[in-house]
Structures are given as structure tokens and as C-alpha cells.
Amino acid sequence: MRRLLMILLVLAGIAVAAALLVPALLTPENWRGEIERRASEQLGREVSIGGEIGLTILPSIQISAGNVSIGNADGFGEEAFAELSELRLGLALWPLFSNRVEVSEFVLVEPVIRLRENARGNNWTFASAEEAQAAPSSDSNGGFRQPGALPFDGTFSGIRIENGALSYSDGTDTWDVSQLNVRLHAEDLDREARMDGEFVLRGERIAFDTRLGGLRPFMEGRETPLTLEVRSSPLTVSFDGNALESSTFDLAGDASVQTDIPGLARLAGEPLPPGSALRSASASGRLTSVPGEIRFENARLRLDEITATGSLTVQTERERPMLTGQLVIPVLNLNPYMPAEQSGTATGGQPEWSTEEIDLAALSLVDADLRLSAGRLIFGDVEVSEAAVHARLTNGRLVADLSRFTLYGGSGSGQLVVNARGATPSYSLNARLQGLQTQPFLGAAADFSALRGLGNFTIDLTSSGASTAAIMRSLSGSGNLRLSDGAIEGFNLARILRGVQTAITTRQLPQGFGPEEETDFSELGGTFNIRNGVLSNTDLSMLSPLLRVTGTGEFNLVEQSMDYRISPRAVASLAGQGGTPELGGIAVPVRIRGNFANPSFSIDFEAVARELAAGQARGLLDRILPGQRSGEGEGEEDEQQSQPTPADVLRGLLDRQRRSGSDDGN
């Protein structure tokens, strides 16, 4: 027994001596090349160690290496894929014999990692020499989470990256991360693991903290609790949910995002232009993320003062992300995002249309199919309520169908198309309105409040241009307007007619003009055409108990001015609403000129004098040479055809003279 004990003691001494002496006897020059060769074979890249190498086996394995470099993939330049000033690994020796890995330290000091991507692929996908020559795997899952991924037990502590740097470039965009520090701690592969750290991106310090229900269940594709928090000045993100059962990184849980938009734009390398109205945004709801698709349900969204609720889905595996969903928006005020008004003025003192270019680049970032319901939609001074919009965005072309909306007491429908595919954006709009309160609508849309009434309105417009001014200059289309029970403010035509005889003598405007005056009507209507921003109308017709009015002229929407002529005519009867126009009265041509806000009025006195003279002559003839009607009595029309009397001939001549004089006055 004593001899056996002595043998065991000798063997133990030899083993301890070997463990202590072997690392000292094997100098780096003896095994540096073998390590580099083995590492290069495993990674499929050239690995070199330029600094000192250290190895200790007892009481635990301690490995260190300085100035380690990993070569780049073919086609990505001569610069190394990764470099680090020092690598340290501490590993317990005896647990390895029981299939247990206990890492006490694994540190990468000052690593520099360069991620590159081009048409050939990327440089961060590694394959050993054997794998590069092997046939592609038949595994169709393509995921990194697979059963049996961690077939051992272990403890991981002291795992960290110290003062690292990371860069990414695809030839167009470049991202550089500096001061990268990461810490990972996992006492047990089946229990909670935590990773936290911070880094600097474009001057902004960003911190993150992640907790995972267990490294083993996660890596083996089982459902695993997961929380994530990202904190920075321009962006805060939180997630509380699970990594789903999957071979890929699928997520489901409650998520929220809050961002300072100008700061986030700077962080993304796309600073916003000065004066941008975009300030802040937030979103929260139930997030589900699977390969190619992200769903956001029970979402609560906010952009500046605009809030919305609903659901959104983003399909990511497309040329452009595809956004679909339904949103309810209480108030959608677009005014803060419209080009600012210019300080200059157009003819007549009206503010000029803005020449600031409208940025439509966002229309080309994503495709979309959205159904929106807005309680109030505010655009300029126009306010629409109860709007239901189906918006479809495809490669920079937006089609917005308004299936219903309420506008100043009326209801309507329409379609708006914005096409930003070409060098010059184009637009089209068609709309139908019933029961519109005209005065507040025209006042809000065109700063023209002189027309009051309830009516129907149709319009079909097209335009193009990069600014509001250019859009107005190219505006073309057509439409019609039918009003009832309203008034034209600024003049009283009945009062003007009563004083017109005196005005002919004095050559001054009769009473009846002024901001407090108005002309009531029972019906008013006409059609219009727009060409290059100028609206023309030739068939205005207005009916009132005392008057019949026709009108023709132009409204220059570019210069916000008008030149319009109306011809009111007193009627012999009080026919009222729906009556047939009576052309036997006196016509008084009134010309309206100037800008929309402050028009001027004038009367064609020569035409009125001719009308009065012709009317007086007709009255005299009717008393001296009364005409006789032919075919009186039933059944006599086909048998009796009277010849024109002298009175009829004179009346005809006077009528032609009057019409000719009126035409000359136009």
C-alpha cells in the first residue's frame, strides 16, 4: 500500500510539474504559427498575432494575445476586417472534464471592426476552408436558433468589449460607432442573462440594457422572455415581451418609441432643413416582428400635435417597405408642414403664392395602403370634418380617395393624386359637394367672401410644379356651381337700377355700392374653365324676385384679381324663384375689377342710356301702334298666320339697335 501511495504521489508531482513547466518551455515562437494557421482555417480568413502571447494552465486556463488581426474577405480591400490591441480569456480547467464551461473573463480591448457591403455580398459572413468548398446546406430554415445549439452547461461572467469601434459602409451610407463598451453576464445558461453597454454615434451617446430569460432556450429556438431599453437624447426605445419559438429572431410584446425628430435626423446623417415643423414623435402598442413583417397593433401614435390610434403593418422584404393599416385621427392639421407664406405681395396688395419648393421626397421612401378616418382635417384656412380617406402610395405616386367628407355644412367625395415620380411633380383633384355653405368656403379657400348661398359644386383640376406658385400658374380644369337662397355682397343691384337714370346725368355711381350692401338671389349658377391659373365664366345666370342677372369674365387665381361684368335687368313681374327670366327690362352693365379682397365697381353709362332710349321708344310705339296677335282661339294656329305689323317691324329694329349698343359696350 505504501509503495502504491508513493507511485501516485510521484505521478501527481509529475503532472503538476508538467502543467507548470510546459507553458514555460513552449515559447511563442514554437506555437504562434500553429495558432495562426488553425484560426485561419476555422474562419476562412488570414489571422495574425503581432503581439505577445501568454498561456497559463493551472489553476485555470489563462490565454492572452496582443495585436490580433483578422483579414478581410475577397473583394473588400486590403484593410483588415477586425483588429484588436489585446484579447484575454480566463477559463476554469476542471469543469471542462464534466462538459461544463465556466468563463471567468473574455475581454476584447480596443477592437476595431469594419463591416462592408457591396454587390458581391458582405464581409461579415465567415466560412472555414472546408465549409467554403462544401455544397450549400439543405436546411431551409436559415435561422441561427436551432435545437442543441448549446449542448453544455456553463457560467459566463467578465465578458466585455472595452473602448471598441465599429463602422459600416455600403458604398453610399457610412455609420461610425466609437467608444463602444459592452458587458455580458450569465450565471446559468437556463436563467436570466443580462447585456448592457453604451456607444457614441455621430456625437450622441446611446446606452442600452437587455435582459434575456436564458441563453440556452433563446439559442435553441424556444420562447424566451426578453426586455430591451435604449436611451439617448434623440431616441428612447423600450420592449417588454418574448422572443418567440422560432429559428429566427421573432418578437412579440409591448413596445414604445419616443424621439426628438431633429436630433434623430442628425443621428441618421440627414439633418432637417432650417425651420422644419417636425419636432417630436412617439408610438406605443403591441409589436410583433417576424422575418419580412412588423405588425403594430392597438397603436397610439403622435407626431407633434397630431395623434392617432389604430394598427399598422410594415412588410420589409420589398424594394421599398410596404405600409398597410387603419388609423383614426381626431385632428389632422397640415398647416405647420406647409411652405411658409412669403413676405412679398402680388398685384393689389395680396400676399404672393409661395415659391418655396415643396419637398415630396418622403413619397418615394415607402409604399402604402392606408385607410384613414379624420375627425377634422385642416388645410390652410379650409376645414374638413368626418373625412374617410383611402390612401395608396406606390413608388412616389399618391392616390387619396375621399369616399366621404363634410365641408362647411355640405357633404362630398373626391380624389386627390400627387405624382412625384418625375422631375416635376404633378397633381389632380376632382370633387363633388352638395349643400355647401359658399361664403365660409370661398373665404377660407380663396379669401373671397362676397358670395353667400347654399349650393352644389363640382370641380376637376390638374396642375404641376415644385412650389405653390408654380402649381397655381399651371392650374387647369373645369367645374360648375349652383347656389340657392343667397346673396352677393358689396352692391345692391335693385337700388342701383332705381338710381341709374340720375347716374347717367351725373356720371357718378348711384347709391347701392358698399360693404353693407347686398343683392339677394333665389338661384345662381354657371360653369367655369381654368387655364394656366385663370378662371373664366361666360354663362352666369342669377334669378331673384326683382332681377334677372347674367355675367361673364375672369378670375386670375395667380394674381388673385378679377375682371368680371354682370348685367342685371329689372323684370316686369315678381315671378320669384324658378321664374323664367324676363328680358323686357333695363340692363345695367356693372364691371367688377381689382383684387379679391378689395374690388372696385363701375357702370357702362353709354350702354344704359341706349337701353333707356330703346325702352322709352318701345313704350311709345306700344301706345300708338299696338300690335295684333295672330291665331287667337283654339285650333286656329294652323289656319291663321298673321303678317307682321309696322309696330312689330319697329320693335325689331329697336331691339337690334339696343343689342348692338350693348355689345359695343362690352
C-alpha positions in Angstrom: 0.0 0.0 0.0 2.9 2.3 0.9 4.5 1.6 -2.5 1.2 2.4 -4.4 0.8 5.6 -2.5 4.3 6.6 -3.3 3.7 5.9 -7.0 0.5 8.1 -7.0 2.3 10.9 -5.3 5.1 10.8 -7.9 2.7 10.8 -10.7 0.8 13.7 -9.3 4.0 15.6 -8.8 5.0 14.9 -12.4 1.6 16.2 -13.6 1.8 19.4 -11.6 5.4 20.0 -12.7 4.3 19.4 -16.4 1.4 21.8 -16.0 3.8 24.4 -14.6 6.8 23.8 -16.9 5.2 23.1 -20.3 3.9 26.7 -20.9 7.4 27.9 -19.9 9.2 25.5 -22.2 6.9 26.2 -25.2 7.9 29.7 -26.2 5.5 31.8 -28.6 7.9 31.1 -31.4 7.2 27.4 -31.1 3.4 27.6 -31.2 2.4 31.1 -32.6 2.4 29.8 -36.2 0.2 26.8 -35.3 -2.3 29.0 -33.6 -2.5 31.4 -36.6 -2.8 28.5 -39.0 -5.6 26.8 -37.1 -7.5 30.1 -36.6 -7.2 31.0 -40.3 -8.6 27.6 -41.3 -11.6 27.9 -39.0 -12.5 31.4 -40.1 -11.6 31.2 -43.7 -9.6 34.4 -43.3 -6.0 35.2 -42.6 -5.4 35.6 -38.8 -2.2 37.1 -37.4 -0.9 37.8 -33.9 1.6 40.5 -33.8 2.0 40.9 -30.0 2.9 38.8 -27.1 1.1 35.5 -26.4 0.5 34.2 -22.9 -0.7 30.8 -21.6 -1.3 29.5 -18.1 -3.0 26.2 -17.4 -3.1 26.0 -13.6 -5.1 26.8 -11.5 -7.1 27.9 -14.5 -6.5 28.4 -18.2 -5.4 31.9 -18.9 -4.8 32.9 -22.5 -3.8 36.4 -23.8 -2.7 37.7 -27.2 -1.8 41.2 -28.4 -2.3 43.0 -31.7 -4.6 40.4 -33.3 -5.8 41.0 -36.8 -8.4 39.2 -38.9 -8.1 39.7 -42.7 -10.9 40.9 -45.0 -12.9 38.9 -47.4 -12.0 38.9 -51.1 -13.3 41.9 -52.9 -13.4 44.2 -49.8 -10.0 45.8 -49.9 -6.7 45.2 -48.2 -7.8 46.8 -44.9 -8.3 44.2 -42.1 -11.8 43.2 -41.2 -11.0 43.4 -37.5 -8.2 44.4 -35.3 -7.8 44.5 -31.5 -4.9 45.5 -29.3 -5.5 42.7 -26.8 -7.5 39.6 -26.2 -7.8 37.9 -22.8 -9.6 34.6 -21.9 -10.0 33.0 -18.5 -11.4 29.5 -18.3 -11.8 27.1 -15.4 -9.9 23.9 -16.2 -11.5 21.1 -14.2 -15.2 21.8 -15.2 -14.2 21.1 -18.8 -13.9 17.4 -18.0 -17.6 17.3 -17.0 -18.8 19.2 -20.1 -19.2 22.5 -18.3 -17.8 25.8 -19.4 -17.0 28.4 -16.8 -15.7 31.6 -18.3 -14.3 34.0 -15.7 -13.1 36.5 -18.3 -13.3 37.2 -22.0 -12.2 40.7 -23.0 -11.7 42.4 -26.3 -9.6 45.5 -25.7 -10.0 48.3 -28.3 -11.4 46.2 -31.1 -11.9 47.9 -34.5 -14.5 46.1 -36.7 -15.1 47.2 -40.3 -18.4 45.9 -41.8 -18.7 46.4 -45.6 -21.3 45.5 -48.1 -21.4 45.7 -51.9 -23.0 44.0 -54.9 -20.9 40.8 -54.2 -22.3 40.4 -50.7 -20.8 41.3 -47.2 -17.6 40.7 -45.4 -19.0 39.6 -42.0 -20.2 36.1 -43.2 -17.5 33.6 -42.3 -16.8 30.1 -43.6 -14.0 27.7 -42.9 -12.0 26.3 -45.8 -14.0 23.1 -45.6 -17.3 24.9 -45.5 -16.5 27.1 -48.4 -15.9 24.0 -50.6 -18.9 22.1 -49.3 -22.3 22.1 -51.0 -25.0 24.5 -49.7 -26.9 23.3 -46.7 -30.2 21.6 -47.2 -31.5 23.3 -44.1 -34.4 25.5 -45.3 -34.9 27.3 -42.0 -31.9 29.6 -42.5 -32.1 30.6 -38.8 -29.4 30.7 -36.1 -31.7 29.3 -33.3 -31.6 25.5 -33.6 -32.2 22.6 -31.1 -29.0 21.5 -29.4 -27.2 24.8 -30.1 -25.7 24.9 -26.6 -25.1 21.2 -25.6 -23.3 22.1 -22.4 -23.7 23.9 -19.1 -21.7 26.9 -18.1 -21.3 30.3 -16.5 -20.3 33.4 -18.3 -19.0 36.4 -16.5 -16.5 39.1 -17.1 -17.3 39.1 -20.8 -16.9 42.6 -22.2 -15.7 44.9 -25.0 -13.6 47.8 -23.9 -13.4 51.0 -25.9 -14.3 49.4 -29.3 -15.1 51.0 -32.7 -17.5 49.7 -35.3 -18.0 51.1 -38.8 -20.5 50.1 -41.6 -20.5 51.2 -45.2 -22.4 50.0 -48.3 -20.7 52.5 -50.7 -23.4 55.1 -50.2 -24.1 55.3 -46.4 -21.5 55.2 -43.7 -22.0 54.7 -40.0 -19.2 55.0 -37.4 -19.6 53.9 -33.8 -16.9 54.8 -31.3 -16.3 54.3 -27.5 -18.2 51.0 -27.6 -18.4 49.3 -24.3 -20.4 46.1 -23.8 -20.9 43.8 -20.8 -22.5 40.4 -20.7 -23.2 38.3 -17.6 -25.0 34.9 -17.3 -24.7 32.8 -14.2 -26.5 29.9 -15.7 -27.4 29.2 -19.4 -31.0 28.5 -18.3 -31.5 31.6 -16.2 -31.6 35.3 -16.9 -28.8 36.8 -18.8 -28.0 40.5 -19.0 -26.2 42.6 -21.5 -25.7 46.3 -21.2 -23.4 49.0 -22.6 -23.1 52.3 -24.4 -21.5 53.8 -27.5 -21.2 57.1 -29.4 -22.8 57.6 -32.8 -22.3 60.9 -34.6 -21.7 62.8 -31.3 -24.7 61.2 -29.5 -24.1 58.9 -26.5 -26.5 55.9 -26.6 -27.0 53.4 -23.8 -28.8 50.1 -23.9 -29.8 47.4 -21.4 -31.1 43.9 -22.5 -32.4 41.1 -20.3 -33.0 37.6 -21.7 -34.8 34.7 -19.9 -31.9 32.4 -20.7 -29.2 31.9 -23.3 -29.9 28.2 -23.9 -33.7 28.5 -24.6 -33.1 31.5 -26.8 -30.3 29.9 -28.9 -32.3 26.6 -29.1 -35.4 28.5 -30.6 -37.7 28.3 -27.6 -40.0 31.1 -26.5 -37.9 33.3 -24.1 -38.7 36.4 -22.1 -36.9 39.5 -23.5 -36.7 43.1 -22.4 -34.8 45.9 -24.1 -34.3 49.6 -23.4 -32.4 52.1 -25.5 -31.7 55.6 -24.1 -30.4 58.7 -25.8 -31.2 62.3 -26.2 -32.9 61.9 -29.6 -34.3 58.4 -29.1 -35.8 56.2 -26.4 -37.0 52.7 -27.2 -38.4 50.0 -24.9 -39.6 46.5 -25.4 -41.1 44.1 -23.0 -42.2 40.7 -24.4 -40.8 37.5 -25.7 -38.5 36.1 -28.3 -41.0 33.6 -30.0 -40.5 30.0 -30.7 -38.7 30.2 -34.0 -35.4 29.6 -35.7 -35.1 33.3 -36.4 -35.3 36.4 -34.2 -39.1 36.7 -33.9 -40.6 39.0 -31.3 -43.9 39.8 -29.7 -44.5 42.3 -26.8 -45.3 45.8 -25.7 -43.1 48.4 -27.4 -42.8 52.2 -27.2 -40.7 54.7 -29.1 -40.1 58.4 -28.3 -38.0 60.6 -30.4 -36.8 64.1 -30.9 -37.1 64.3 -34.7 -34.4 66.9 -35.5 -32.0 65.1 -33.2 -32.8 61.7 -34.8 -32.4 63.2 -38.3 -28.9 64.4 -37.3 -28.2 61.0 -35.9 -29.2 59.4 -39.2 -27.0 61.8 -41.1 -29.9 63.6 -42.8 -30.3 66.9 -40.9 -33.7 68.6 -41.4 -33.8 72.0 -43.2 -33.9 75.1 -41.1 -37.4 76.0 -39.9 -38.8 72.4 -40.2 -42.0 72.0 -38.3 -41.2 68.4 -37.5 -40.3 68.3 -33.8 -41.2 65.1 -31.9 -42.9 61.8 -32.4 -43.9 58.8 -30.3 -45.5 55.4 -30.7 -46.7 52.6 -28.4 -48.6 49.4 -28.7 -48.3 45.7 -29.3 -45.4 44.8 -31.5 -45.0 41.6 -33.5 -41.9 41.1 -35.6 -41.3 38.1 -37.9 -38.9 37.9 -40.9 -40.2 40.3 -43.6 -43.0 41.8 -41.5 -43.5 44.0 -38.5 -47.0 44.5 -37.0 -48.0 47.3 -34.6 -51.5 46.7 -33.1 -53.5 48.8 -30.6 -51.1 51.5 -31.6 -51.1 55.0 -30.1 -49.2 57.4 -32.4 -48.2 61.0 -32.1 -46.5 63.4 -34.5 -46.1 66.9 -32.9 -49.7 67.8 -32.1 -51.3 65.1 -34.3 -52.5 61.9 -32.5 -53.8 58.7 -34.0 -54.9 55.2 -32.9 -55.2 52.0 -34.9 -53.0 49.3 -36.4 -50.0 49.3 -38.8 -48.1 46.6 -40.7 -44.7 47.0 -42.4 -43.6 44.5 -45.0 -39.8 44.8 -45.1 -38.7 42.3 -47.8 -39.6 44.6 -50.7 -37.8 47.1 -52.9 -39.4 49.7 -50.6 -41.1 48.9 -47.3 -44.9 48.4 -47.7 -47.0 50.1 -45.0 -50.7 49.0 -44.5 -53.2 49.7 -41.8 -56.1 51.7 -40.4 -55.8 54.8 -38.4 -58.3 57.1 -36.6 -57.1 60.7 -36.3 -59.1 63.2 -34.2 -57.5 66.3 -35.7 -55.1 66.4 -38.7 -53.7 69.9 -39.0 -51.4 70.1 -42.1 -50.7 73.8 -41.8 -47.5 73.5 -39.8 -46.0 71.4 -42.6 -47.0 73.7 -45.5 -44.5 76.1 -47.0 -44.4 79.4 -45.2 -46.0 82.5 -46.8 -43.7 84.9 -48.5 -43.4 88.5 -47.4 -43.9 89.9 -50.9 -47.2 90.9 -52.3 -48.9 90.4 -55.6 -50.8 93.0 -57.6 -53.3 94.8 -55.4 -51.5 94.1 -52.1 -52.4 90.4 -51.8 -49.8 88.0 -50.4 -47.9 86.2 -53.1 -48.1 82.5 -53.5 -45.0 80.8 -52.0 -42.1 79.9 -54.3 -40.5 77.7 -51.7 -40.0 74.2 -53.1 -42.3 71.5 -51.7 -40.3 68.5 -50.5 -42.0 65.3 -51.7 -39.0 63.0 -51.3 -40.8 61.2 -48.5 -43.3 59.8 -51.0 -40.6 57.7 -52.5 -39.3 56.1 -49.2 -42.2 53.7 -48.7 -45.3 52.2 -50.4 -48.5 52.3 -48.5 -52.2 51.3 -48.5 -53.8 53.1 -45.6 -57.4 53.8 -44.6 -57.7 56.9 -42.5 -60.6 58.4 -40.6 -60.1 62.1 -39.6 -62.5 63.9 -37.3 -61.1 67.3 -38.6 -58.8 67.9 -41.5 -57.3 71.4 -41.6 -55.5 72.6 -44.7 -54.8 76.4 -44.9 -58.0 78.1 -43.7 -60.1 75.2 -45.1 -61.5 72.8 -42.5 -62.9 69.4 -43.5 -64.7 67.2 -41.0 -65.6 63.5 -40.8 -63.3 62.6 -43.7 -62.8 58.9 -44.7 -59.6 58.5 -46.8 -58.2 55.5 -48.6 -54.6 56.4 -49.4 -52.5 54.3 -51.8 -48.8 55.2 -52.3 -46.8 53.4 -55.0 -43.3 54.4 -56.0 -43.8 58.1 -55.3 -47.4 58.3 -56.6 -50.1 59.0 -54.0 -53.8 58.4 -54.8 -56.1 59.6 -51.9 -59.8 58.7 -52.4 -62.1 60.6 -50.1 -65.2 58.4 -50.0 -66.9 60.9 -47.8 -66.3 64.2 -46.0 -68.2 67.2 -44.6 -67.2 70.7 -45.6 -68.9 73.8 -44.3 -72.3 72.2 -43.9 -72.1 70.2 -47.1 -71.1 66.6 -47.9 -69.0 65.3 -50.7 -66.5 62.9 -52.1 -63.4 63.2 -54.3 -60.0 62.1 -55.3 -56.5 63.7 -55.0 -53.5 62.4 -56.9 -49.9 63.6 -56.2 -47.3 62.1 -58.6 -43.7 62.7 -57.6 -42.2 60.1 -59.9 -40.9 62.6 -62.5 -38.6 65.6 -62.2 -41.7 67.9 -61.9 -44.5 66.8 -59.5 -48.0 66.7 -60.9 -51.4 66.9 -59.2 -55.0 66.3 -60.0 -58.2 66.8 -58.0 -61.8 66.1 -58.6 -64.5 66.7 -56.0 -68.3 66.8 -55.7 -70.1 68.7 -53.0 -73.7 69.1 -52.1 -75.2 71.6 -49.6 -72.1 73.7 -49.4 -72.2 77.0 -47.5 -70.4 79.0 -50.1 -69.3 82.1 -48.1 -67.1 80.4 -45.4 -65.7 78.0 -48.0 -64.6 80.7 -50.6 -63.4 82.9 -47.8 -61.1 80.1 -46.4 -60.0 78.8 -49.8 -59.5 82.0 -51.8 -60.0 84.9 -49.4 -63.2 85.7 -51.3 -66.2 86.2 -49.1 -68.6 88.3 -51.2 -70.8 85.3 -52.3 -73.2 83.7 -49.9 -75.6 80.8 -50.5 -76.2 77.1 -50.2 -75.3 75.1 -53.2 -73.7 72.2 -55.1 -70.2 72.3 -56.5 -68.2 70.1 -58.9 -64.5 70.6 -59.9 -62.0 68.7 -61.9 -58.4 70.2 -61.8 -54.9 69.3 -62.9 -51.6 71.0 -62.3 -47.8 70.6 -61.9 -45.0 72.3 -60.2 -42.5 72.2 -57.4 -43.9 75.1 -55.4 -47.3 76.6 -54.6 -46.7 79.5 -57.1 -45.8 77.1 -59.9 -48.9 74.9 -59.1 -51.2 78.0 -59.4 -49.6 79.1 -62.6 -50.2 75.7 -64.3 -53.7 75.1 -62.8 -56.2 74.0 -65.4 -59.6 72.3 -65.3 -63.3 72.9 -65.2 -66.3 72.9 -62.9 -69.7 74.3 -62.1 -71.6 75.9 -59.3 -75.3 76.0 -58.4 -76.5 78.1 -55.5 -79.8 78.9 -53.9 -81.2 81.4 -51.4 -78.1 83.5 -51.1 -76.7 87.0 -51.8 -73.8 88.8 -53.4 -72.3 91.3 -51.0 -70.8 94.7 -52.0 -73.7 96.0 -54.0 -77.5 96.2 -54.2 -78.5 95.8 -57.8 -82.1 96.8 -57.3 -81.1 100.0 -55.6 -78.6 100.7 -58.4 -81.3 100.3 -61.0 -83.5 102.7 -59.3 -80.9 105.4 -59.3 -79.4 104.7 -62.7 -81.2 107.5 -64.6 -79.8 110.1 -62.2 -76.3 108.5 -62.5 -76.4 108.8 -66.3 -76.7 112.6 -65.9 -74.1 113.0 -63.1 -71.8 110.2 -64.4 -71.3 109.1 -60.9 -72.0 105.7 -59.4 -75.5 105.6 -58.0 -76.2 104.6 -54.4 -76.2 100.8 -53.8 -72.4 100.1 -53.6 -70.6 99.5 -50.3 -69.7 96.8 -47.8 -73.1 96.9 -46.2 -75.0 96.5 -49.5 -76.0 93.1 -50.9 -78.2 91.6 -53.7 -80.3 88.7 -52.7 -81.0 85.8 -55.2 -83.1 82.7 -55.2 -80.9 80.9 -57.8 -77.4 81.4 -59.1 -75.4 79.1 -61.3 -72.8 78.7 -64.1 -69.9 76.7 -65.4 -66.3 77.7 -65.5 -63.0 76.7 -67.1 -59.5 77.2 -65.7 -56.4 77.6 -67.9 -52.9 78.4 -66.5 -54.4 79.7 -63.3 -57.1 81.9 -64.9 -60.7 81.0 -64.3 -63.2 82.2 -66.9 -67.0 82.1 -66.9 -69.4 83.1 -69.6 -72.8 81.7 -68.6 -73.6 83.1 -65.1 -77.3 83.3 -64.5 -79.0 84.7 -61.4 -82.7 84.8 -60.6 -84.3 87.0 -57.9 -87.8 88.3 -57.4 -87.0 91.7 -59.0 -84.0 90.9 -61.1 -82.5 88.6 -63.7 -78.7 88.8 -64.0 -76.2 87.4 -66.4 -72.4 87.6 -66.1 -69.1 86.9 -67.9 -65.5 87.5 -67.0 -62.3 86.2 -65.5 -60.7 85.5 -62.1 -56.9 85.4 -62.1 -56.0 83.0 -59.3 -52.3 83.6 -59.8 -52.5 87.3 -59.2 -55.6 86.9 -57.0 -57.5 89.5 -59.1 -60.7 89.7 -61.1 -62.3 91.4 -64.1 -66.0 90.5 -64.3 -69.0 92.0 -65.9 -72.6 91.4 -64.7 -75.7 92.7 -66.4 -78.7 93.0 -64.1 -82.1 93.5 -65.7 -85.3 94.6 -63.9 -88.2 92.3 -64.6 -91.8 93.3 -65.2 -93.2 90.7 -62.9 -92.4 89.2 -59.5 -92.0 85.7 -60.8 -89.8 84.7 -57.9 -87.8 81.5 -57.5 -87.8 79.4 -60.6 -89.4 82.0 -62.8 -88.4 82.3 -66.4 -86.0 85.3 -67.0 -87.9 88.3 -68.3 -85.7 90.2 -70.8 -88.0 93.2 -71.3 -86.5 95.3 -68.5 -83.5 97.6 -68.5 -80.0 96.1 -68.3 -77.3 97.9 -66.3 -73.8 96.5 -67.1 -71.6 96.6 -63.9 -67.9 95.9 -64.1 -66.1 94.5 -61.1 -62.3 94.8 -61.2 -59.4 94.6 -58.7 -58.0 92.1 -56.2 -60.2 89.6 -54.3 -60.0 91.5 -51.0 -60.9 95.0 -52.3 -62.6 95.0 -55.7 -63.8 98.2 -57.5 -67.1 98.8 -59.4 -68.0 100.8 -62.4 -71.1 101.2 -64.7 -71.2 101.4 -68.5 -73.3 104.5 -68.7 -73.5 104.7 -72.5 -75.0 101.2 -72.7 -77.5 102.1 -70.0 -78.5 105.3 -71.9 -79.1 103.3 -75.1 -81.2 100.8 -73.1 -83.3 103.6 -71.6 -83.9 105.2 -75.0 -84.8 102.0 -76.6 -87.2 101.1 -73.8 -88.9 104.5 -74.0 -89.3 104.2 -77.7 -90.9 100.8 -77.4 -93.3 102.1 -74.8 -94.4 104.9 -77.1 -94.9 102.5 -80.0 -96.9 100.2 -77.9 -99.3 103.1 -77.1 -99.5 104.5 -80.7 -99.3 101.3 -82.8 -100.5 98.4 -80.7 -99.7 95.1 -82.3 -102.2 92.4 -83.0 -101.8 88.8 -82.1 -102.5 86.2 -84.7 -104.1 82.8 -84.3 -106.1 83.6 -81.2 -108.6 80.9 -80.2 -108.2 77.2 -80.0 -107.5 75.3 -83.3 -106.6 78.4 -85.3 -102.8 78.2 -85.2 -102.6 76.0 -88.3 -105.2 78.0 -90.2 -104.2 81.7 -89.5 -100.8 83.2 -89.9 -100.9 87.0 -89.5 -98.4 89.2 -91.3 -96.0 91.4 -89.3 -97.4 94.9 -88.5 -95.5 98.1 -88.7 -95.2 98.2 -85.0 -93.6 94.7 -85.0 -91.0 95.9 -87.5 -90.1 99.0 -85.5 -89.8 97.0 -82.3 -87.4 94.6 -84.0 -85.3 97.4 -85.2 -85.1 99.0 -81.8 -84.3 95.6 -80.2 -81.4 95.1 -82.7 -80.1 98.6 -82.1 -80.2 98.1 -78.3 -78.5 94.7 -78.6 -75.8 96.2 -80.9 -75.2 99.1 -78.5 -75.0 96.7 -75.6 -72.4 94.5 -77.4 -70.3 97.6 -78.2 -70.3 98.4 -74.5 -68.8 95.1 -73.7 
